[in-house]
Amino acid sequence: MNFPQTRLRRLRQNKILRELVSEKKVDIKDLIYPIFVCEGNNVKKEIKSMPDQYTMSIDQAIIKCEEAFALGIKSFLIFPVSDIKDETGICAVSKNNIQQKAIKKLKNEFNEILIIADLCNCAYTNHGHCGTLVDGDVDNDLTVKNLCNQAISLVESGADIIAPSDMMDGRIKEIRKKLDSQGYVNIPILSYSAKYSSAFYGPFREASESAPKKGDRSTYQLNYCNYREAIREGKQDVYEGADMIMVKPALSYLDIITKFRQNFNLPIVAFNVSGEYSMVKAMSKLNWGDEINLIMEIITSIKRAGADIIITYHAIEVAKQIINENQ
């Protein structure tokens, strides 16, 4: 029916009614909180381009996890800020690395915690690329071999989920084979399937000290013009054994999240990345927008697009807002 018989504003007349007919809402259980860990004790260094986010030693990471736990956040993505680097990234395999040590300590500290280990070589290479360079480009197969061994090291340290973020061809198949051969058949793989070559990663690369010293990552990360290519990546990862697939970044790629939701029955993960976070913080600092409303609108849009799970540096703020709204 048409106006005036149909008045779409009828269902917007008051807050209770609007909540009753709300289609998509973010839940605290949907959230994963990323943490940067570094060597040392009592280290809590604010990331200049990411206000309120820190590079933390393990003792401070434990305190941050306790804060998140109190709000109902129990899933964490661990990124290493490594002092140890080499030409190939082979040092990533060592159980004495900060990422492995942090995972082990967190698992021992908390009875109920889910640890996702970012699996990549960029934090461990002295050139900042995601794998072993041969003739100036990342060698796909040599890098995959190293990633498989790194995955075992992370799982042996206590990681619950392995999340390859390198974008090498065939790595999901080989990592799955390696995990299974070592008896880790129940460890899920969360694949960064559609990881775009994006300018939104700038603050992250400052935090993780992983920016390429030369060139960029466009030979292995996706072209932001393409969505068909993203579907091919997703299909390949599902075929090779991925248990969950990710779109990264999120906000400029809501269409890709929706395409993944339409094409795949696996859980869809979206990464609300550092640049998206920093834009909100900059707007808030300049009083150009209400910060928490900006955050909730963005996170809800990611959920609405089709994401089941959202990795976000805003996780603690989102959880506090959800709790406040439910009181």
VEXTORBA-515539 format. One line per field, with one value per residue: x, y, z of N, C-alpha, C in turn. Coordinates in steps of 0.2 Angstrom, whole numbers. Layout:
! residues N
n_X <- X | ... $
n_Y <- Y | ... $
n_Z <- Z | ... $
ca_X <- X | ... $
ca_Y <- Y | ... $
ca_Z <- Z | ... $
c_X <- X | ... $
c_Y <- Y | ... $
c_Z <- Z | ... $
//
This chain:
! residues 327
n_X <- 4 | 2 | 7 | -7 | -10 | 0 | 13 | 28 | 35 | 28 | 34 | 44 | 42 | 45 | 58 | 58 | 50 | 57 | 68 | 63 | 60 | 72 | 84 | 98 | 110 | 124 | 133 | 142 | 149 | 152 | 164 | 182 | 197 | 211 | 228 | 244 | 260 | 275 | 293 | 300 | 296 | 282 | 279 | 270 | 267 | 260 | 253 | 256 | 249 | 237 | 227 | 224 | 227 | 240 | 257 | 262 | 270 | 270 | 265 | 257 | 249 | 241 | 234 | 226 | 219 | 212 | 204 | 196 | 190 | 181 | 171 | 165 | 172 | 181 | 189 | 204 | 216 | 233 | 246 | 263 | 277 | 292 | 309 | 318 | 324 | 326 | 333 | 324 | 313 | 313 | 316 | 304 | 299 | 303 | 301 | 304 | 300 | 292 | 278 | 274 | 278 | 269 | 257 | 257 | 258 | 246 | 237 | 240 | 236 | 223 | 208 | 197 | 199 | 201 | 213 | 219 | 231 | 240 | 247 | 261 | 275 | 280 | 283 | 295 | 304 | 318 | 317 | 303 | 293 | 281 | 287 | 299 | 311 | 315 | 325 | 320 | 306 | 293 | 295 | 283 | 282 | 293 | 290 | 278 | 282 | 289 | 279 | 271 | 279 | 280 | 266 | 264 | 273 | 266 | 254 | 259 | 262 | 250 | 240 | 223 | 217 | 223 | 228 | 232 | 239 | 246 | 244 | 249 | 248 | 240 | 243 | 234 | 230 | 242 | 246 | 235 | 237 | 250 | 246 | 237 | 245 | 253 | 245 | 236 | 222 | 210 | 212 | 206 | 207 | 208 | 206 | 214 | 206 | 202 | 212 | 216 | 227 | 230 | 228 | 224 | 231 | 241 | 243 | 244 | 256 | 265 | 263 | 266 | 279 | 282 | 282 | 285 | 302 | 306 | 297 | 280 | 266 | 258 | 260 | 255 | 244 | 227 | 220 | 212 | 202 | 195 | 182 | 178 | 190 | 192 | 182 | 186 | 198 | 192 | 184 | 195 | 202 | 192 | 190 | 203 | 202 | 200 | 192 | 186 | 183 | 190 | 187 | 197 | 202 | 187 | 177 | 178 | 175 | 163 | 154 | 161 | 161 | 147 | 146 | 154 | 146 | 135 | 140 | 146 | 145 | 152 | 158 | 160 | 172 | 176 | 188 | 190 | 200 | 216 | 217 | 204 | 200 | 208 | 204 | 191 | 195 | 202 | 192 | 184 | 193 | 194 | 182 | 172 | 162 | 151 | 159 | 156 | 144 | 148 | 157 | 148 | 139 | 148 | 152 | 140 | 136 | 146 | 142 | 129 | 132 | 135 | 145 | 149 | 158 | 168 | 184 | 191 | 198 | 191 | 184 | 183 | 176 | 165 | 159 | 157 | 147 | 137 | 133 | 129 | 118 | 110 | 106 $
n_Y <- -6 | 12 | 28 | 38 | 27 | 18 | 21 | 24 | 29 | 25 | 15 | 20 | 28 | 29 | 25 | 12 | 5 | 7 | -1 | -13 | -17 | -17 | -23 | -27 | -30 | -27 | -38 | -41 | -53 | -55 | -48 | -46 | -42 | -34 | -35 | -28 | -34 | -33 | -35 | -34 | -26 | -19 | -11 | 1 | 8 | 21 | 21 | 33 | 36 | 30 | 34 | 30 | 17 | 4 | -2 | -16 | -24 | -41 | -42 | -30 | -32 | -42 | -36 | -27 | -37 | -42 | -30 | -30 | -43 | -41 | -34 | -43 | -47 | -60 | -64 | -63 | -56 | -58 | -48 | -48 | -37 | -37 | -38 | -46 | -50 | -55 | -59 | -68 | -71 | -83 | -83 | -82 | -94 | -98 | -103 | -94 | -81 | -65 | -66 | -80 | -82 | -73 | -78 | -90 | -86 | -79 | -89 | -97 | -88 | -85 | -94 | -95 | -91 | -85 | -86 | -79 | -81 | -71 | -75 | -72 | -66 | -53 | -45 | -50 | -50 | -41 | -32 | -30 | -35 | -48 | -61 | -72 | -64 | -65 | -61 | -48 | -49 | -57 | -73 | -85 | -100 | -103 | -95 | -100 | -113 | -109 | -102 | -113 | -120 | -110 | -109 | -121 | -119 | -108 | -114 | -124 | -116 | -112 | -106 | -104 | -102 | -101 | -88 | -84 | -71 | -67 | -68 | -77 | -89 | -104 | -107 | -110 | -123 | -130 | -126 | -132 | -146 | -147 | -144 | -155 | -166 | -165 | -168 | -158 | -157 | -151 | -138 | -122 | -113 | -97 | -88 | -74 | -69 | -60 | -49 | -33 | -22 | -9 | 9 | 11 | 4 | 11 | 16 | 4 | -2 | 7 | 4 | -10 | -10 | -14 | -9 | -10 | -9 | -6 | -4 | -11 | -20 | -25 | -35 | -46 | -43 | -39 | -30 | -15 | -11 | -23 | -35 | -48 | -55 | -56 | -65 | -76 | -79 | -81 | -93 | -102 | -103 | -108 | -121 | -126 | -128 | -118 | -113 | -101 | -86 | -70 | -52 | -38 | -22 | -16 | -5 | 2 | -9 | -15 | -20 | -31 | -39 | -42 | -49 | -60 | -65 | -69 | -79 | -89 | -101 | -101 | -94 | -77 | -65 | -48 | -36 | -21 | -9 | -1 | 12 | 15 | 16 | 26 | 37 | 40 | 43 | 55 | 63 | 64 | 71 | 83 | 88 | 85 | 76 | 65 | 53 | 40 | 37 | 38 | 27 | 16 | 16 | 13 | 0 | -7 | -6 | -14 | -26 | -27 | -28 | -41 | -47 | -60 | -59 | -47 | -39 | -27 | -12 | -4 | -12 | -12 | 0 | -2 | -13 | -7 | 2 | -6 | -12 | -1 | 3 | -8 | -7 $
n_Z <- 0 | -2 | 3 | 10 | 18 | 21 | 32 | 35 | 46 | 57 | 64 | 71 | 81 | 95 | 107 | 113 | 103 | 92 | 95 | 97 | 83 | 78 | 66 | 65 | 77 | 87 | 97 | 112 | 112 | 98 | 96 | 94 | 101 | 97 | 101 | 104 | 107 | 116 | 120 | 137 | 154 | 162 | 152 | 143 | 130 | 121 | 105 | 93 | 82 | 85 | 96 | 113 | 111 | 114 | 113 | 122 | 136 | 142 | 155 | 156 | 145 | 151 | 161 | 153 | 146 | 157 | 160 | 148 | 149 | 160 | 155 | 146 | 135 | 127 | 118 | 109 | 98 | 94 | 91 | 87 | 92 | 87 | 92 | 87 | 71 | 54 | 38 | 31 | 39 | 46 | 59 | 66 | 70 | 82 | 99 | 108 | 105 | 106 | 103 | 105 | 118 | 125 | 121 | 128 | 141 | 143 | 141 | 152 | 162 | 162 | 164 | 155 | 139 | 123 | 111 | 96 | 85 | 75 | 60 | 52 | 43 | 43 | 54 | 58 | 48 | 42 | 31 | 31 | 23 | 20 | 19 | 13 | 3 | -14 | -28 | -26 | -24 | -14 | -11 | -14 | -11 | -3 | 8 | 12 | 17 | 28 | 35 | 39 | 48 | 58 | 62 | 69 | 80 | 86 | 89 | 98 | 108 | 113 | 106 | 100 | 88 | 72 | 62 | 46 | 38 | 27 | 14 | 4 | -10 | -9 | 5 | 15 | 12 | 14 | 28 | 34 | 32 | 38 | 52 | 54 | 52 | 63 | 73 | 77 | 73 | 77 | 78 | 72 | 57 | 53 | 39 | 32 | 19 | 10 | 9 | 7 | -2 | 6 | 10 | 23 | 33 | 38 | 52 | 59 | 55 | 60 | 73 | 74 | 69 | 56 | 43 | 25 | 20 | 7 | -8 | -10 | -5 | -15 | -24 | -18 | -9 | -11 | -25 | -23 | -32 | -36 | -34 | -39 | -39 | -25 | -22 | -28 | -21 | -8 | -11 | -15 | -2 | 6 | -1 | 2 | 15 | 25 | 40 | 44 | 36 | 31 | 29 | 25 | 24 | 33 | 33 | 20 | 12 | 13 | 4 | -1 | 11 | 11 | -1 | 2 | 12 | 5 | -3 | 4 | 17 | 28 | 44 | 44 | 45 | 49 | 49 | 57 | 54 | 58 | 52 | 50 | 63 | 68 | 61 | 67 | 80 | 77 | 72 | 83 | 92 | 86 | 88 | 79 | 78 | 87 | 97 | 102 | 95 | 82 | 82 | 85 | 75 | 64 | 67 | 68 | 55 | 49 | 54 | 49 | 36 | 34 | 42 | 54 | 65 | 72 | 72 | 81 | 86 | 94 | 103 | 117 | 120 | 113 | 120 | 132 | 129 | 124 | 136 | 144 | 136 | 139 | 152 $
ca_X <- 0 | 5 | 5 | -6 | -11 | 7 | 17 | 34 | 37 | 25 | 38 | 50 | 39 | 48 | 64 | 56 | 47 | 63 | 73 | 59 | 60 | 79 | 86 | 104 | 113 | 131 | 134 | 149 | 152 | 154 | 170 | 189 | 201 | 218 | 233 | 251 | 264 | 282 | 297 | 301 | 292 | 279 | 279 | 264 | 268 | 254 | 254 | 255 | 243 | 231 | 226 | 221 | 230 | 247 | 261 | 262 | 274 | 266 | 262 | 252 | 244 | 237 | 230 | 222 | 214 | 207 | 199 | 191 | 186 | 176 | 166 | 163 | 176 | 185 | 193 | 210 | 221 | 239 | 251 | 270 | 282 | 298 | 315 | 322 | 322 | 331 | 331 | 319 | 308 | 313 | 316 | 297 | 297 | 306 | 296 | 306 | 298 | 287 | 271 | 274 | 278 | 263 | 251 | 258 | 257 | 239 | 233 | 241 | 234 | 215 | 204 | 193 | 201 | 202 | 218 | 220 | 238 | 241 | 252 | 264 | 283 | 282 | 286 | 301 | 309 | 322 | 314 | 296 | 289 | 277 | 290 | 306 | 312 | 320 | 325 | 316 | 299 | 291 | 294 | 277 | 282 | 297 | 286 | 273 | 285 | 291 | 273 | 268 | 282 | 278 | 260 | 265 | 276 | 261 | 249 | 262 | 262 | 244 | 235 | 217 | 216 | 229 | 225 | 237 | 238 | 252 | 241 | 252 | 244 | 241 | 245 | 229 | 231 | 249 | 245 | 230 | 241 | 255 | 243 | 234 | 251 | 256 | 239 | 232 | 216 | 205 | 214 | 203 | 211 | 204 | 210 | 213 | 205 | 201 | 216 | 217 | 232 | 226 | 231 | 221 | 235 | 247 | 244 | 246 | 263 | 269 | 263 | 270 | 286 | 282 | 281 | 291 | 308 | 306 | 292 | 274 | 263 | 253 | 260 | 252 | 238 | 222 | 219 | 205 | 197 | 192 | 178 | 178 | 196 | 191 | 178 | 191 | 202 | 188 | 183 | 201 | 203 | 187 | 192 | 209 | 201 | 199 | 186 | 183 | 187 | 190 | 188 | 201 | 199 | 180 | 173 | 178 | 174 | 156 | 151 | 164 | 158 | 141 | 147 | 156 | 140 | 130 | 143 | 150 | 142 | 157 | 158 | 163 | 175 | 178 | 193 | 189 | 207 | 219 | 216 | 197 | 200 | 211 | 199 | 186 | 198 | 204 | 186 | 182 | 198 | 193 | 175 | 168 | 157 | 150 | 164 | 153 | 139 | 152 | 159 | 143 | 137 | 152 | 152 | 134 | 136 | 149 | 137 | 123 | 134 | 135 | 150 | 147 | 163 | 172 | 190 | 191 | 202 | 185 | 180 | 181 | 171 | 158 | 156 | 154 | 141 | 131 | 131 | 125 | 111 | 105 | 105 $
ca_Y <- 0 | 18 | 34 | 38 | 20 | 15 | 27 | 20 | 32 | 22 | 10 | 24 | 33 | 29 | 21 | 5 | 2 | 6 | -7 | -19 | -19 | -17 | -28 | -30 | -27 | -30 | -41 | -42 | -60 | -54 | -44 | -48 | -36 | -35 | -33 | -28 | -36 | -32 | -37 | -30 | -26 | -13 | -6 | 3 | 14 | 23 | 22 | 40 | 37 | 26 | 36 | 25 | 10 | 4 | -8 | -18 | -30 | -46 | -40 | -25 | -35 | -46 | -31 | -25 | -43 | -42 | -25 | -33 | -49 | -38 | -32 | -49 | -49 | -65 | -66 | -58 | -57 | -56 | -46 | -47 | -32 | -41 | -35 | -51 | -50 | -58 | -58 | -73 | -72 | -89 | -83 | -82 | -101 | -99 | -102 | -88 | -75 | -62 | -68 | -86 | -81 | -69 | -83 | -95 | -83 | -77 | -95 | -99 | -83 | -85 | -100 | -95 | -86 | -87 | -83 | -80 | -79 | -68 | -79 | -69 | -65 | -46 | -43 | -54 | -48 | -35 | -28 | -28 | -39 | -54 | -67 | -72 | -61 | -68 | -56 | -42 | -50 | -62 | -80 | -88 | -106 | -103 | -92 | -105 | -118 | -106 | -101 | -120 | -121 | -105 | -111 | -126 | -116 | -104 | -119 | -127 | -111 | -112 | -103 | -108 | -102 | -98 | -83 | -82 | -64 | -66 | -68 | -82 | -94 | -111 | -107 | -113 | -131 | -132 | -126 | -137 | -152 | -147 | -145 | -162 | -171 | -165 | -170 | -153 | -158 | -147 | -131 | -119 | -108 | -91 | -85 | -67 | -71 | -54 | -44 | -28 | -18 | -3 | 14 | 11 | 0 | 15 | 16 | -3 | -3 | 11 | 0 | -16 | -9 | -19 | -6 | -12 | -4 | -4 | -6 | -11 | -27 | -25 | -41 | -52 | -41 | -38 | -23 | -12 | -11 | -29 | -39 | -54 | -58 | -58 | -71 | -82 | -80 | -85 | -100 | -106 | -104 | -113 | -127 | -128 | -130 | -113 | -113 | -95 | -81 | -63 | -47 | -33 | -18 | -17 | 0 | 3 | -15 | -18 | -24 | -37 | -43 | -44 | -54 | -66 | -68 | -72 | -84 | -94 | -103 | -101 | -88 | -71 | -61 | -42 | -32 | -14 | -9 | 4 | 18 | 17 | 18 | 33 | 43 | 41 | 47 | 62 | 67 | 66 | 76 | 90 | 89 | 85 | 71 | 61 | 48 | 33 | 36 | 36 | 20 | 11 | 16 | 10 | -7 | -9 | -6 | -20 | -32 | -27 | -30 | -48 | -50 | -63 | -58 | -41 | -38 | -20 | -9 | -1 | -17 | -11 | 5 | -5 | -17 | -2 | 5 | -11 | -13 | 5 | 2 | -13 | -6 $
ca_Z <- 0 | -3 | 8 | 18 | 21 | 23 | 35 | 37 | 52 | 62 | 68 | 73 | 86 | 102 | 108 | 114 | 97 | 87 | 98 | 95 | 76 | 76 | 62 | 67 | 83 | 88 | 103 | 114 | 110 | 91 | 96 | 95 | 103 | 95 | 106 | 102 | 113 | 115 | 126 | 143 | 159 | 164 | 146 | 140 | 125 | 117 | 98 | 92 | 77 | 87 | 103 | 118 | 110 | 116 | 113 | 129 | 138 | 143 | 161 | 154 | 141 | 156 | 164 | 147 | 145 | 163 | 159 | 143 | 152 | 165 | 150 | 143 | 129 | 129 | 112 | 108 | 92 | 96 | 86 | 90 | 90 | 88 | 92 | 83 | 64 | 50 | 31 | 28 | 44 | 49 | 67 | 68 | 72 | 89 | 104 | 113 | 102 | 111 | 102 | 108 | 126 | 127 | 121 | 133 | 148 | 144 | 142 | 159 | 167 | 161 | 163 | 149 | 135 | 116 | 108 | 89 | 83 | 68 | 57 | 46 | 44 | 42 | 61 | 59 | 43 | 42 | 26 | 32 | 19 | 23 | 18 | 10 | -4 | -19 | -33 | -24 | -23 | -9 | -14 | -12 | -9 | 3 | 13 | 14 | 21 | 34 | 39 | 42 | 54 | 62 | 64 | 74 | 85 | 89 | 92 | 104 | 113 | 116 | 102 | 99 | 81 | 68 | 57 | 41 | 36 | 23 | 7 | -1 | -13 | -6 | 12 | 19 | 11 | 17 | 35 | 37 | 31 | 43 | 58 | 55 | 53 | 70 | 78 | 79 | 69 | 80 | 78 | 66 | 53 | 51 | 34 | 29 | 12 | 6 | 12 | 2 | -2 | 8 | 14 | 30 | 37 | 41 | 60 | 62 | 53 | 65 | 80 | 74 | 66 | 50 | 36 | 20 | 19 | 0 | -12 | -6 | -4 | -20 | -28 | -14 | -7 | -17 | -28 | -20 | -37 | -37 | -30 | -41 | -36 | -18 | -22 | -30 | -15 | -3 | -14 | -14 | 5 | 8 | -4 | 5 | 22 | 30 | 44 | 44 | 31 | 33 | 24 | 28 | 29 | 33 | 31 | 13 | 9 | 15 | -2 | -1 | 16 | 9 | -6 | 6 | 16 | 0 | -7 | 8 | 23 | 34 | 48 | 40 | 50 | 47 | 53 | 57 | 55 | 62 | 49 | 52 | 71 | 69 | 58 | 72 | 85 | 74 | 71 | 90 | 95 | 83 | 90 | 72 | 78 | 93 | 96 | 103 | 90 | 76 | 83 | 85 | 68 | 60 | 69 | 66 | 47 | 47 | 56 | 44 | 29 | 34 | 47 | 60 | 70 | 71 | 75 | 81 | 92 | 98 | 106 | 124 | 120 | 110 | 125 | 137 | 126 | 124 | 143 | 146 | 133 | 142 | 159 $
c_X <- 4 | 3 | -2 | -7 | -5 | 11 | 23 | 37 | 34 | 29 | 44 | 48 | 42 | 54 | 62 | 54 | 53 | 67 | 69 | 60 | 67 | 81 | 93 | 107 | 119 | 130 | 141 | 152 | 154 | 161 | 177 | 193 | 208 | 223 | 240 | 256 | 271 | 286 | 297 | 296 | 289 | 279 | 272 | 265 | 263 | 257 | 252 | 249 | 237 | 230 | 222 | 223 | 238 | 250 | 263 | 267 | 268 | 262 | 256 | 247 | 239 | 232 | 224 | 216 | 209 | 202 | 193 | 187 | 180 | 170 | 163 | 166 | 181 | 190 | 198 | 214 | 227 | 244 | 258 | 273 | 288 | 304 | 320 | 319 | 328 | 329 | 325 | 313 | 308 | 313 | 309 | 295 | 299 | 301 | 298 | 304 | 292 | 280 | 270 | 274 | 272 | 257 | 251 | 256 | 249 | 235 | 234 | 237 | 226 | 213 | 200 | 195 | 202 | 207 | 219 | 227 | 238 | 247 | 255 | 271 | 284 | 285 | 293 | 306 | 312 | 320 | 307 | 291 | 286 | 281 | 297 | 307 | 317 | 319 | 320 | 308 | 298 | 290 | 288 | 279 | 287 | 294 | 281 | 276 | 287 | 284 | 270 | 272 | 281 | 271 | 260 | 268 | 271 | 256 | 252 | 263 | 256 | 239 | 229 | 215 | 222 | 226 | 231 | 235 | 242 | 249 | 245 | 247 | 245 | 242 | 240 | 229 | 237 | 248 | 241 | 234 | 246 | 252 | 240 | 240 | 254 | 251 | 235 | 225 | 210 | 206 | 211 | 208 | 206 | 209 | 209 | 212 | 205 | 205 | 218 | 223 | 230 | 230 | 229 | 226 | 241 | 248 | 246 | 253 | 267 | 269 | 267 | 277 | 287 | 281 | 287 | 296 | 308 | 300 | 285 | 272 | 258 | 254 | 257 | 245 | 233 | 222 | 212 | 200 | 193 | 188 | 178 | 184 | 195 | 187 | 182 | 195 | 198 | 186 | 189 | 202 | 198 | 188 | 198 | 208 | 200 | 192 | 182 | 186 | 185 | 191 | 192 | 203 | 191 | 176 | 172 | 176 | 168 | 153 | 155 | 162 | 151 | 141 | 149 | 150 | 135 | 133 | 146 | 146 | 146 | 156 | 162 | 166 | 177 | 183 | 193 | 196 | 210 | 217 | 209 | 196 | 203 | 207 | 194 | 189 | 200 | 198 | 184 | 187 | 196 | 185 | 170 | 163 | 157 | 154 | 160 | 148 | 143 | 154 | 154 | 140 | 141 | 152 | 146 | 134 | 140 | 145 | 132 | 125 | 135 | 141 | 147 | 152 | 167 | 178 | 190 | 194 | 197 | 182 | 178 | 176 | 165 | 155 | 153 | 147 | 135 | 129 | 127 | 118 | 107 | 104 | 98 $
c_Y <- 6 | 23 | 36 | 32 | 18 | 21 | 23 | 23 | 29 | 18 | 14 | 29 | 34 | 24 | 14 | 2 | 2 | 0 | -13 | -22 | -18 | -23 | -31 | -26 | -31 | -32 | -42 | -48 | -60 | -51 | -48 | -42 | -38 | -31 | -33 | -29 | -35 | -35 | -32 | -31 | -19 | -8 | -5 | 9 | 15 | 24 | 29 | 41 | 33 | 28 | 31 | 18 | 10 | -3 | -10 | -24 | -35 | -44 | -35 | -28 | -39 | -41 | -28 | -31 | -43 | -36 | -27 | -38 | -46 | -36 | -37 | -51 | -54 | -68 | -61 | -60 | -54 | -54 | -45 | -40 | -34 | -37 | -40 | -51 | -53 | -57 | -62 | -73 | -79 | -89 | -83 | -89 | -102 | -98 | -97 | -82 | -72 | -65 | -75 | -86 | -78 | -74 | -88 | -92 | -81 | -83 | -98 | -94 | -83 | -92 | -101 | -89 | -89 | -83 | -85 | -77 | -77 | -72 | -75 | -67 | -58 | -43 | -45 | -53 | -42 | -30 | -27 | -31 | -45 | -61 | -66 | -69 | -65 | -63 | -50 | -43 | -56 | -68 | -84 | -95 | -107 | -100 | -96 | -110 | -115 | -104 | -108 | -121 | -116 | -106 | -116 | -123 | -112 | -109 | -122 | -122 | -110 | -108 | -107 | -108 | -99 | -94 | -81 | -76 | -62 | -65 | -72 | -87 | -100 | -112 | -111 | -121 | -133 | -132 | -131 | -144 | -153 | -148 | -152 | -167 | -171 | -166 | -164 | -152 | -153 | -140 | -127 | -114 | -103 | -87 | -78 | -68 | -65 | -48 | -39 | -24 | -11 | 2 | 15 | 7 | 5 | 15 | 10 | -4 | 1 | 7 | -6 | -16 | -14 | -16 | -9 | -7 | -2 | -7 | -7 | -19 | -29 | -32 | -47 | -50 | -39 | -30 | -21 | -11 | -17 | -32 | -46 | -58 | -60 | -64 | -77 | -84 | -84 | -92 | -104 | -107 | -109 | -120 | -130 | -130 | -125 | -114 | -107 | -90 | -74 | -58 | -41 | -28 | -19 | -12 | 2 | -3 | -19 | -22 | -31 | -42 | -46 | -50 | -61 | -69 | -72 | -78 | -90 | -95 | -103 | -95 | -83 | -66 | -54 | -39 | -25 | -11 | -2 | 11 | 20 | 19 | 25 | 39 | 45 | 45 | 54 | 66 | 69 | 71 | 83 | 92 | 89 | 79 | 68 | 54 | 41 | 32 | 34 | 29 | 15 | 11 | 12 | 2 | -10 | -10 | -12 | -26 | -32 | -29 | -38 | -51 | -54 | -61 | -52 | -40 | -30 | -17 | -5 | -6 | -15 | -5 | 3 | -9 | -12 | 1 | 1 | -12 | -7 | 5 | -3 | -12 | -3 $
c_Z <- 0 | 3 | 6 | 21 | 25 | 26 | 38 | 44 | 58 | 67 | 71 | 79 | 93 | 102 | 108 | 107 | 92 | 89 | 96 | 88 | 73 | 72 | 64 | 73 | 85 | 96 | 105 | 112 | 102 | 91 | 97 | 96 | 101 | 100 | 103 | 108 | 111 | 121 | 131 | 149 | 160 | 158 | 143 | 136 | 121 | 110 | 96 | 87 | 79 | 94 | 107 | 116 | 111 | 114 | 120 | 130 | 141 | 150 | 160 | 150 | 146 | 159 | 159 | 146 | 151 | 162 | 153 | 145 | 156 | 161 | 146 | 136 | 131 | 123 | 110 | 102 | 94 | 91 | 89 | 87 | 92 | 88 | 88 | 76 | 60 | 42 | 28 | 33 | 47 | 57 | 70 | 71 | 79 | 94 | 109 | 110 | 107 | 110 | 106 | 116 | 128 | 127 | 127 | 140 | 149 | 145 | 149 | 164 | 167 | 160 | 157 | 144 | 128 | 113 | 101 | 88 | 76 | 66 | 51 | 48 | 44 | 49 | 62 | 54 | 43 | 36 | 26 | 28 | 22 | 22 | 15 | 3 | -8 | -25 | -32 | -23 | -18 | -13 | -11 | -8 | -3 | 9 | 16 | 19 | 28 | 39 | 42 | 48 | 60 | 66 | 70 | 80 | 89 | 93 | 98 | 110 | 117 | 112 | 100 | 92 | 78 | 62 | 52 | 38 | 30 | 15 | 2 | -4 | -10 | 1 | 16 | 19 | 15 | 25 | 38 | 37 | 37 | 50 | 59 | 56 | 60 | 75 | 80 | 74 | 71 | 80 | 71 | 63 | 51 | 46 | 32 | 22 | 8 | 9 | 7 | 3 | -1 | 11 | 21 | 35 | 40 | 48 | 62 | 60 | 57 | 71 | 80 | 71 | 60 | 43 | 31 | 20 | 12 | -3 | -8 | -7 | -10 | -24 | -24 | -11 | -13 | -19 | -26 | -26 | -38 | -32 | -32 | -39 | -29 | -18 | -23 | -24 | -10 | -5 | -13 | -7 | 8 | 6 | 0 | 12 | 27 | 34 | 45 | 39 | 33 | 28 | 28 | 23 | 29 | 30 | 24 | 9 | 11 | 10 | -2 | 5 | 14 | 4 | -3 | 9 | 11 | -3 | -2 | 15 | 29 | 38 | 44 | 46 | 46 | 51 | 52 | 59 | 58 | 59 | 50 | 59 | 71 | 66 | 63 | 77 | 83 | 74 | 78 | 93 | 92 | 84 | 83 | 72 | 85 | 93 | 96 | 98 | 84 | 76 | 82 | 78 | 63 | 61 | 67 | 59 | 45 | 49 | 51 | 37 | 29 | 39 | 53 | 66 | 67 | 75 | 75 | 88 | 96 | 102 | 113 | 124 | 118 | 116 | 130 | 135 | 126 | 131 | 145 | 143 | 136 | 149 | 160 $
//
